[in-house]
Structures are given as C-alpha cells and as structure tokens.
Amino acid sequence: MAWFSRRRHRTPDAVPSDRAAREATLAHLREFVATRVGVEAYVEPPTNVTQTTMMLVATDGEWTRRRVPDPTVGWDLARELGIPVYDVQRTGYPQRVRDWNARQRIERERRRRAL
C-alpha cells in the first residue's frame, strides 16, 4: 500500500530517543535552577490528559513545567537539584505564579498595541 510507505522511510533522527529527551529535560531544569533565584519545585499529579509533571517556580513567579515519569522521580530530581519540593495537591500554587502570568499578559498586550 503506497499510502503508508512514507512512515517506513522516516529517519531515526526525526524523533528523539527517550534518553535524549530525558537529558534535554534535565538540562533545561538545571539551567532554570542555575539562572533563577529561589526556585522551588511543585510535583503535579497525572490527569486524564497529562502525565505527572514538575513545575519549577522562581522567586519572581517565573515558571517552567516538564513531564516526569512519576511523582517519586520528580521528588528525587528536586532533591538532586537542591531545591525545596512540594506536592501541589497539598500546597497549591504560590500566588507569585498568578502574578507573573498576569504581568506577562499585560506585557503581551502592550507589545501587541505598539505594533
């Protein structure tokens, strides 16, 4: 069947391996922790739509989120990075995250109006 022939000819480089993806995630999280002040980790439970994730939040509210295999890995990774770690179901998200998101929305709107 010619319809499916394209799938067989893909190069292996088209999709990163699990190991490469894991290393890229670790590099991103390490860089975030190294370049921000007061970073804390919040482990988020899996949902019907997403798997377990870990959200890193800096003092100013800037944040990043990456998938982790399970909550234990998220907790261990945060300890390895030397940052405090919390279960978001118990603590909730800090107010500074919402404040940072609001500031970003305002800045995007200003830039859009300036064009």
FENZIZI-V390226 format. One record per backbone hydrogen bond with DSSP energy under -0.5 kcal/mol. NH is the residue of the N-H (numbers start at 1). CO is the residue of the C=O. E is the energy in kcal/mol with one decimal. If there is no record, write none. Layout:
nh->{NH & NH}
co->{CO & CO}
e->{E & E}
This chain:
nh->{4 & 5 & 7 & 8 & 8 & 9 & 9 & 10 & 14 & 15 & 21 & 22 & 23 & 24 & 25 & 26 & 27 & 28 & 29 & 30 & 31 & 32 & 33 & 34 & 35 & 36 & 40 & 41 & 42 & 43 & 44 & 44 & 47 & 53 & 54 & 55 & 56 & 56 & 57 & 58 & 59 & 61 & 64 & 66 & 68 & 74 & 75 & 76 & 77 & 78 & 79 & 80 & 81 & 82 & 82 & 83 & 84 & 86 & 88 & 88 & 90 & 91 & 92 & 97 & 98 & 99 & 100 & 101 & 102 & 103 & 104 & 105 & 106 & 107 & 108 & 109 & 110 & 111 & 112 & 113 & 114 & 115 & 115}
co->{1 & 2 & 4 & 4 & 5 & 5 & 6 & 7 & 11 & 12 & 17 & 18 & 19 & 20 & 21 & 22 & 23 & 24 & 25 & 26 & 27 & 28 & 29 & 30 & 31 & 32 & 57 & 84 & 55 & 86 & 42 & 53 & 50 & 44 & 66 & 42 & 54 & 64 & 40 & 62 & 37 & 58 & 56 & 54 & 52 & 70 & 71 & 72 & 73 & 74 & 75 & 76 & 77 & 78 & 79 & 78 & 39 & 41 & 43 & 86 & 87 & 87 & 88 & 94 & 94 & 95 & 96 & 97 & 98 & 99 & 100 & 101 & 102 & 103 & 104 & 105 & 106 & 107 & 108 & 109 & 110 & 111 & 112}
e->{-0.7 & -0.8 & -0.9 & -0.7 & -0.5 & -0.8 & -0.6 & -0.8 & -1.7 & -0.7 & -2.6 & -2.5 & -2.5 & -2.3 & -2.3 & -2.6 & -2.5 & -2.3 & -2.5 & -2.6 & -2.4 & -2.3 & -2.3 & -2.5 & -1.7 & -0.7 & -2.4 & -3.0 & -2.5 & -2.9 & -0.5 & -3.4 & -3.0 & -1.5 & -2.9 & -2.9 & -0.5 & -2.8 & -2.9 & -3.0 & -2.6 & -1.7 & -1.8 & -2.1 & -2.6 & -1.8 & -2.5 & -2.6 & -2.7 & -2.2 & -2.1 & -2.4 & -2.2 & -0.7 & -0.7 & -2.2 & -0.5 & -2.2 & -1.9 & -0.7 & -1.6 & -2.2 & -1.9 & -1.5 & -0.8 & -2.4 & -2.2 & -2.5 & -2.2 & -2.3 & -2.3 & -2.1 & -2.2 & -2.3 & -2.5 & -2.2 & -2.3 & -2.5 & -2.4 & -2.3 & -1.8 & -0.8 & -0.6}
